[in-house]
């Protein structure tokens, strides 16, 4: 969710506010990619490094191509 009042840094905040943002163990950021793809980025995890993957959502479901 975007925060237009923030002037510097990343203006995105957790949906649900600070309670959901601090209560969750894993935080993921989803965005649209090129050519109809979607990108899932792992931002916060206690034991996994930050990483991202590209996938497609279609009529047949989720595809990793």
N, C-alpha and C positions, 0 to 999 in steps of 0.2 A: 504494500500500500504506500503511495507517495505522500510525503509530508512537504507541502509547498512553503511552509514557514521556515524551513531549515535552509540556511544560506550556504554553508560549506559542508563538505563530506557527502556521504551517501544518504539521500533523502528518504529511502525506503524504511519502513518500520513493520514490525510483526502485526498481522491482522489479529485483532482481539486484544490489542494493547499490551502493556507491560506484563500483565499477569500471565497471559498465554506465552509471550515471548520468553519469559524467565522460567516458566514451568516445563517447557518442552526440552527434551534431551537433544534432539536433532533439529537443525534449522536448514531448510532448503529454499532455494530461490528459483522460481520457474519463469521463463521468458520465451518469447517467440524467436525462432532462428530463421535462417535463410531457406527459401524454397519449401515453405510449409512445415518445417521441422520445429521441434520444441527443445529447449535446453533446460536441464535440471542441474543446478549447482548446489553442492553440499557446502554450506557456509560454516556451520558450527556442529562439532561432534566431539564427544569425549575421547574417542580412540581411533578415529579415521581422519586422514588428511583431507584438506579441501580439494575437491575435484568436481568435474562436470561431465555429463553425458548427453548425447543428442539422440532423440527418438522422434517417431512420427505417430500421430493419432489419426486413424482412419476408420472406415466402416467395419473393418475386420478386427479392430482393437488397437492396442499399442504395439508398434513394430520398432525393433532396433536394427537399423540398416547401416 
